[in-house]
Structure formats: structure tokens, C-alpha cells
Amino acid sequence: MAIDEIKKICLVGAGSIGCWNSLLFASAGYECAVYDLSAKALASASERQQWHIAMAQARGMFTPEQVAAATKRISYTASLETALEGADLVSESVLEKIDLKRKVHQQIDALCPPHVILTTNSS
């Protein structure tokens, strides 16, 4: 798959890494769906996102216009199926527990068509 074929990115995990990566991907023009099983993580994702935005703007990484455009491309959901719908790339950022990562990868693999690229983040 070529980079220009990637239109939507699903980020599994609404923690710090998932929120930061969604901001980066969205600022590059990709539609992003951030998924988390935890209602608490999803409820605080916007606050985390604002922290990342403030930090990035303080460093001159984004203009207010870029932030406004990027945040419009980011959605949040507690449904893995919804988050994966139409995704061409999945970026997994769950806790560093190998059994959890395996379970999540199996769920993603079962729901995605063969062309989807699956990546993982590790702390």
C-alpha cells in the first residue's frame, strides 16, 4: 500500500501516545478515529489532546489554523468496529501487557480486511 492510499487511521488507545499520534496524523491530513474501551480514557482524551496542542504550539509546531483543521479530523469512540470502519492503518497504543496486546491484535486482525497495516507503539 502506498502512502497516498492511506485515508483513515484508527488509533487504539486514547492515552497520551494515542492522542499525540492522532494529532500528528490529523495535522498531516488523515482522518483519525481514536478508540478506547475505557469511558474514563475517552472522557479525558480531549483534555489530553489540548495539553498536546498547547505544548506543540508553544514549540511553534502548529498554527491555530492547523490545529483547528486537525481537530476536525479526529473522532473518539468506544466501539472498535466503528473506529476500524474504513481504516487503512491501525496504530495500537495499549498498556505494555503482552497478553492485552495479543488480545487487541487478534480483535483487530479479525475485523480488518487484509490491506490494513497494523502498527504498535511501545514505551
C-alpha positions in Angstrom: 0.0 0.0 0.0 1.3 3.4 -0.9 1.2 6.3 1.5 -1.3 8.2 -0.7 -3.7 5.2 -0.4 -4.0 5.7 3.3 -7.1 7.9 4.0 -8.1 6.9 7.5 -6.1 5.9 10.6 -7.5 4.2 13.6 -5.7 4.7 16.9 -6.3 2.0 19.5 -5.8 3.6 22.9 -6.8 7.1 24.0 -3.9 7.6 26.3 -1.1 10.1 25.8 0.5 8.3 22.8 -2.8 7.7 21.0 -3.8 11.3 21.5 -0.4 12.7 20.4 -0.3 10.4 17.4 -3.8 11.3 16.3 -2.9 15.0 16.4 0.2 14.3 14.2 -1.7 12.2 11.7 -4.6 14.6 11.6 -2.3 17.5 11.0 -0.9 15.6 8.0 -4.4 15.4 6.6 -5.6 12.0 7.7 -9.0 11.2 9.2 -8.4 9.7 12.6 -10.6 7.6 14.8 -9.4 7.2 18.4 -10.8 4.1 20.1 -10.6 3.1 23.8 -12.5 0.6 25.8 -12.3 2.8 28.8 -15.0 5.5 29.1 -12.7 7.4 31.5 -9.9 7.5 29.0 -12.3 8.7 26.3 -13.8 11.3 28.6 -10.3 12.8 29.3 -8.9 12.4 25.8 -10.0 15.9 24.8 -8.2 17.3 27.8 -5.1 15.3 26.9 -5.3 16.5 23.4 -5.5 20.1 24.5 -2.3 19.6 26.5 -0.5 18.2 23.5 -1.8 21.1 21.4 -0.6 23.7 23.8 2.8 22.1 24.0 3.2 21.8 20.2 2.0 25.4 19.7 4.5 26.7 22.3 7.2 25.0 20.3 6.0 26.5 17.0 4.9 23.2 15.6 1.3 24.2 14.7 -0.6 27.4 13.9 -4.1 27.9 15.3 -5.4 27.2 11.8 -3.6 23.9 11.6 -4.9 22.9 15.0 -8.5 23.8 14.0 -8.2 21.7 10.8 -6.5 18.8 12.5 -9.0 18.5 15.4 -11.9 18.4 12.9 -10.4 15.2 11.5 -10.3 13.4 14.9 -13.2 11.4 16.3 -13.4 9.4 19.5 -15.4 6.2 20.0 -15.8 3.3 22.5 -16.7 1.0 19.5 -13.7 -0.8 18.0 -15.8 -1.7 14.9 -16.8 1.9 14.4 -13.2 3.1 14.8 -11.9 0.5 12.3 -14.5 1.2 9.7 -12.7 2.3 6.6 -9.3 2.4 8.3 -6.2 1.7 6.1 -3.8 1.9 9.0 -4.2 0.9 12.7 -1.8 2.2 15.4 -2.1 0.3 18.6 -1.1 2.0 21.8 -2.5 0.0 24.7 -0.8 -0.8 28.0 2.5 -2.7 27.9 1.0 -6.0 28.9 1.8 -8.7 26.3 -1.5 -10.6 26.8 -3.5 -7.5 26.4 -1.6 -6.5 23.2 -2.1 -10.0 21.8 -5.8 -9.9 22.5 -6.2 -6.5 20.9 -4.2 -7.5 17.8 -6.4 -10.6 17.4 -9.5 -8.5 17.6 -8.1 -6.0 15.1 -7.0 -8.8 12.8 -10.4 -10.4 12.9 -12.2 -7.2 12.0 -9.9 -5.7 9.3 -9.5 -6.6 5.7 -6.1 -7.8 4.5 -4.9 -4.5 3.1 -4.9 -2.8 6.6 -1.5 -2.0 8.0 -1.2 -2.7 11.8 1.5 -0.9 13.8 2.2 -1.0 17.5 3.7 1.5 20.0 5.9 0.5 22.8 7.1 2.6 25.8 
